[in-house]
Amino acid sequence: MEFTKGHGTGNDFVILPDPDGALDLTPELVAALCDRRRGVGGDGVLRVVRAAKHPDGAALAGEAEWFMDYWNADGSVAEMCGNGARVFVRYLLATGLAAPSGAALPVATRAGVVRARVAGEAIAVEMRRPRLYASATATLGGLTLPGAAVDVGNPHLVCALPAGLELTSLDLTRAPDFDAAVFPAGVNVEFTAPGDPVPGTDGHVLMRVYERGSAETLSCGTGACAVAAVALRDAGRDTGTVTVDVPGGRLTVRMTDDSCWLSGPAVLVAAGELTPSDLLT
C-alpha cells in the first residue's frame, strides 16, 4: 500500500491514494495507520478516491471528480476536516491528479462540496458558513465552561476561558465532558483566549482543541472556522477576517455573507510503502 504523510499547521494525516475505491479500509487499519509508535502516525486518514467510486461521494460526482474519504485516528468516519481538505488538495496538485488553474478546485466530502484556491504555500478552502445554533457547556476536570454550539458540517463547541486562566494550563489528555443531548454524535471542543490585535484583520483568537475521535491535535480547520464565527458574533459582526493561532501555527478565516474561507499552509513531508498485514499483527 502506498502512502503519503502531510500536515496543515501540525494537523497531520496519512494520505492513501485509491482512485478506484479498491482498498479494504477498515476502522482497525485506520487506527493502526495513525498509531504514532507502531504505524505511520497521524490525526486521521485521507483516502483519495474518485467520487463516482465511493458510495458516500457518488451523488456529488457531477460536481467534483475527487472525494475526500476522511477517517479519525480512532477509526471512526467524520463528515469534514478543514485542514484535511487543504492537505488533500495539496496532494492532488503534487501528484498531477488535478491541475492548478485560476478556477477553484472542487472536492467532494461527506459535508458537501468544498472549493480550494492556491496562493503560494497557502491553500484556502471555501466551506459552508458556520451556523451557531445552541448554548452548551464543556467540563474539564473541575472546570465547567459555557460555550456556543456551532455546525461547520461537523459539530463544534466553542468555549472562551475566563480572564486569568491560560490556555496552556488546560489538561487535554482526556476528553472534556459535554451534553450528549446537544451533541448525540460527539463534538469537537475548542477552548479560546483573546490574542493581540493583528493588522488588517477583525479579530485574533488563540485556540486549543480536543477533536472527536483524535484527542488533542495541534490544529483543527473546521474548529478555527467555528471559533472565528463566534468571535465575529461577539464583536457584533456578520462578516470579517479573523486570525486564529493554534499550537501548530496560524490560520486565517474570512467570513463572507454566504461562505467561509479557511487559509493556511499545507505541506507534504514523506511518501513510501507499507504492508497492512504487518500493521495489524
Secondary structure, 3 states (H helix, E strand, C coil): CEEEEEEECCEEEEEEECCCCCCCCCHHHHHHHHCCCCCCCCCEEEEEEEHHHCCCCHHHCCCCCEEEEEEECCCCECCCCHHHHHHHHHHHHHCCCCCCCCCCEEEEECCEEEEEEEECCEEEEEECCCEEEEEEEEEECCEEEEEEEEECCCEEEEEECCCCCCHHHCCCCCCCEECCCCCCCCCEEEEEEECCCCCCCCCEEEEEEEECCCEEECCCHHHHHHHHHHHHHHCCCCCEEEEEEECCEEEEEEECCCCEEEEEECEEEEEEECCHHHHCC
